[in-house]
Amino acid sequence: MANSAQARKRARQTEQRRTQNSAKRSELRTAIKKVLYAIEAGEKDKAAEAYKAAVPTIDNMAGKGIIAKNKAARHKSRLNGHIRAMQA
């Protein structure tokens, strides 16, 4: 248990950041899954639409440091590759 006022404040800040990061990470995963589900269903237009919605979310998470920039680039590249490989 935190004894000093500074340590108590740090504990509060850490918990708040943890919950916010968890929610943001969940939002990221949901955006990626929407694209993947559309790809699996074979709906190219829907997949492209979901991809356009997911890219800003992925970039935002990378900018906030929730995921690494290279991981964000990898997600975007792979999703886009899957969409391009689909037949119209």
C-alpha positions in Angstrom: 0.0 0.0 0.0 1.2 3.5 -0.9 2.3 5.4 2.2 3.1 8.9 1.0 0.8 11.3 -0.8 3.0 11.2 -3.8 2.8 7.4 -4.0 -1.0 7.4 -3.5 -1.3 9.9 -6.4 1.0 7.8 -8.6 -1.1 4.7 -7.8 -4.3 6.6 -8.9 -2.6 7.8 -12.1 -1.3 4.4 -13.0 -4.8 2.8 -12.5 -6.4 5.5 -14.6 -3.9 5.1 -17.4 -4.2 1.3 -17.3 -8.0 1.4 -17.7 -7.8 4.0 -20.5 -5.1 2.0 -22.3 -7.1 -1.2 -21.9 -10.2 0.4 -23.5 -8.1 1.9 -26.3 -6.5 -1.5 -27.0 -9.9 -3.1 -27.1 -11.1 -0.4 -29.6 -8.1 -1.2 -31.8 -8.7 -4.9 -31.7 -12.4 -4.4 -32.6 -11.5 -2.2 -35.6 -9.1 -4.8 -36.9 -11.6 -7.7 -36.4 -14.2 -5.8 -38.4 -11.9 -5.7 -41.3 -11.0 -9.4 -40.9 -14.6 -10.5 -40.6 -15.5 -8.6 -43.8 -12.5 -10.2 -45.6 -13.5 -13.7 -44.4 -17.1 -13.1 -45.6 -15.7 -12.2 -49.1 -17.2 -8.7 -49.1 -14.5 -6.5 -50.6 -16.4 -3.3 -50.5 -17.3 -3.7 -46.8 -13.7 -4.8 -46.1 -12.4 -1.7 -47.8 -14.8 0.5 -45.9 -13.9 -1.1 -42.6 -10.2 -0.7 -43.4 -10.6 3.0 -44.1 -12.3 3.3 -40.6 -9.6 1.2 -39.0 -6.5 3.1 -40.3 -7.0 6.3 -38.2 -7.6 4.1 -35.1 -4.4 2.2 -35.7 -2.4 5.3 -36.3 -3.9 7.0 -33.2 -2.9 4.1 -31.0 0.6 4.1 -32.4 0.8 7.8 -31.8 -0.3 7.4 -28.2 2.3 4.6 -27.6 -0.3 1.9 -27.0 1.3 -0.1 -29.8 4.6 0.4 -31.6 4.7 2.3 -34.8 6.1 -0.8 -36.7 3.3 -2.9 -35.4 0.8 -0.4 -36.6 2.4 -0.4 -40.0 2.5 -4.2 -40.1 -1.3 -4.4 -39.3 -2.1 -1.8 -42.0 0.1 -3.5 -44.6 -1.3 -7.0 -44.0 -4.9 -5.9 -43.9 -4.5 -3.9 -47.1 -2.7 -6.9 -48.7 -5.6 -9.2 -47.8 -8.1 -6.7 -49.3 -6.1 -6.3 -52.5 -5.9 -10.1 -52.9 -9.7 -10.5 -52.8 -11.5 -10.9 -56.0 -14.1 -8.2 -56.8 
